[in-house]
Amino acid sequence: MAGQETRIRVWRGDASGGGFEEYRLSVEEGMVVLDAMHAIQATQANDLAVRWNCKAGRCGSCGAEIDGKPRLMCMTRMSSFAAGATVTVAPLRTFPVIRDLVTDVSINYEKAKNTSPFQPATSSPDVAQRLYQEDVERIREFHNCIECYLCQNVCHVLRDHSEHERVYAGPRFFVRLASLEMHPLDGADRVTQAKEAGIGLCNVTKCCTEVCPEGIRITDNAIIPLKERIADRYNPVGRLFRLISAGD
């Protein structure tokens, strides 16, 4: 695709509405979609609104739906598209549009406030606290999250059921809760927090895992283990068994 003129359809508009506008651009070697947006800003539409920061796949701010798939614009190479193909770039669908490709993701900041930070299991300096390497390895991937919110964007519960928006935290925050629940030195009740965060509404489709640019196994390593721990605690048969065992 390098050196060829490419057609790029970009969604333009705001909260009141909008549509796609087509631009023609000569693609250079190594160009990513974010480069293309900057080139369009510089030569054809200097009022095009695009959110970005690092251009290195670390800040998570340049998420968009590229040919219908949520991706980071800075990590999507123009050479990955077929020669002569028209590339379509749209804002993340689940969040309200501010302007053009910029969406309002502030609801995620509100959800973050509901996740209490790490709480040491003991405040006594005389109690030895050890964290083994296997414990570190188990939760390491969760700390790779760059908060791009692509997983939040594709989650069916958030995308298709706005009535659950306030009671359902979403995959990004289930990852956060899992990192704390599986931390042997955290003393808070993360199982109850996960239940109250609406994890029971998750239908385990793995769509969040598929779009994660960091390759975090959100469903298998965070959501399912949390669901299992909730089932262990709140399953009436399990509770009865534990009561009987305690009586023995």
LINQUIUR-V316388 format. One line per field, one symbol per residue. psi: psi as a letter, one per 30 degrees, with the letter a starting at -180 (. if undefined). burial: # if it has 24 or more other C-alpha atoms within 12 Angstrom, else .. Layout:
# LINQUIUR-V316388
psi = ???
burial = ???
This chain:
# LINQUIUR-V316388
psi = fkflkkkkkkkkaafflaakkklkkjklkgkleeeeeeeeeefeifgkkkkldfhggffgfhkljjhfkklkefgjkfffkkkfkkkkkllkefkkkekcgkljgffeeeeeffjklkjkfkgkffkkkkjleeeeeegeefffkghfgeeeefkeeeefiffgeffjeleefeeeeefeegjfgkglifeeeeefggfffkghfgeeeefjffgkieeefeeeeeeeeeeeefkeeeeeeeeeeef.
burial = #....########.........###.#...##########.......#####....#.#########.###########.#.....###################.##..##..#......................######################.....#.##################.#.###############.#.#########.############.##..................
